[in-house]
Amino acid sequence: MKEIKKIWPSVKIPLFAILCSLLAGGVIIALTGSNPFRAYYSLLQGCGLAPKSSYAGYKSMLTDFFSYVNYFTPMIFAALAVAVALRAGLFNIGVSGQMLAAGFTASVLVGYSGLGAVLAKPLVLLVGVVVGGLAGALIGFLKYRFNINEVVSSIMLNYIFQYVISFFINTYFVDPVSRQSREVSDASRLTLMDTPVGNLKMDIPLGVLIALVAVFLVWFLLEKTKLGYELKAVGCSRSAAKYAGIQVGKSMTLSMTISGALAGLAGVTYYLGYVGSIQPKVLISTGFDAIAVSLLGNNHPVGIIFSTMLITLIGKGSTYMKSASGVDTEIASVITGIILLFSACSAYIKWRMARRKEGKK
């Protein structure tokens, strides 16, 4: 009971934000002439959390659910990347660029090689961690050594990665039919595509197991280690942390390195897992949506799991929502935006609740 009372204050604000967002979204859906309850139920159906009226061959509610898990796996890593940076008071808005850099490098070095699955899959993860970590470390170093704002440097790196990688894809690795990069080998792919299970063909994401391990490791790092305490101290006050003997520059660089490594894992689980190729000149929205996911989860690793499931449910289920209830997919983006808005106002909502509680006394 004491644990519930301890956790409840940090949970009630996100729950309030979600409730308000769903109510606001329901009003918008009703104004378009559709049934909000039917629309929200179709979101669940689209993600395999509720049964559809019919299924195509080799498909079922279970295959839809595994596809949903495959879809949200990169988001867990991306949101953890944002949370680690925020713990040290830094804002990693370059997650999408770090994902792209890691995914492209892993594709070239491993995805187009002839390596077997036993070697290829671990190497893909290793390349993702190294490339993403180096990109994050560069941002942290620029912040520490030259006081270059991490938002500016990460945005600039996003553009650099986007256009340089697009050049190499279009010049050396383009598929003449799809106009995307060539498909990576099945051996290097982190999702087992169209795997026969009984009379079904499922996409089984191996990365989700690694994501759950990452959640535990990040929680342990932030809550149970000296480094985690130092990152929190730096995030609260750099001057106070420096006065206490903490190496602020080292902490900021380490924070961005870990954040970049997690973004790299998000990249390989997306580009060599969920999709299998890279579209030139496109930065996927996962790195930006991860900011909303992290905020909604109170920047806590466990909270991020549930916020990831909610945000990706809205995004993934919106396609089926349109076909089943006629609600435009843009409405899903509106709901996600409202959730982010209420999450960003969490400090004000908490203050209002405290004032109301004091007034009752």
Number of C-alpha atoms within 10 A of each C-alpha: 5 7 7 9 9 10 10 11 11 16 15 12 22 22 15 16 22 22 14 16 22 18 14 16 22 20 14 16 21 15 11 14 10 16 16 21 12 13 23 20 17 26 25 21 23 26 27 22 18 16 17 16 6 9 11 6 9 14 14 18 18 17 20 22 20 17 22 22 22 24 23 28 28 30 32 29 35 34 33 31 35 30 30 32 27 22 23 26 19 21 20 31 22 27 39 30 29 35 34 31 27 33 31 28 18 28 29 14 13 25 27 17 14 11 15 13 15 10 12 23 23 14 18 25 25 18 23 32 24 18 26 33 25 20 26 31 22 19 25 32 20 15 20 18 10 9 10 14 15 23 16 14 18 24 17 14 21 21 16 14 21 20 16 13 20 21 15 14 22 17 9 10 19 21 14 10 7 11 14 18 22 22 20 22 19 19 20 29 29 27 26 17 17 13 12 12 10 8 10 14 17 23 21 20 24 17 25 21 10 16 22 17 12 18 20 13 14 22 18 13 16 20 14 12 11 11 16 21 16 22 28 21 22 24 19 14 14 20 12 13 18 14 11 11 9 18 15 23 17 13 22 26 23 22 29 32 28 22 31 38 32 32 39 38 34 38 35 34 35 29 25 29 29 26 17 24 22 27 20 19 17 14 20 17 11 22 29 19 21 28 24 25 34 29 24 30 25 20 22 22 25 16 19 27 23 14 24 26 18 17 24 22 23 23 21 21 25 27 19 20 25 18 12 17 18 16 24 15 18 13 20 25 16 15 23 23 15 19 28 24 15 22 26 15 13 20 12 12 16 15 11 12 13 11 11 11 10 9 8 6 5
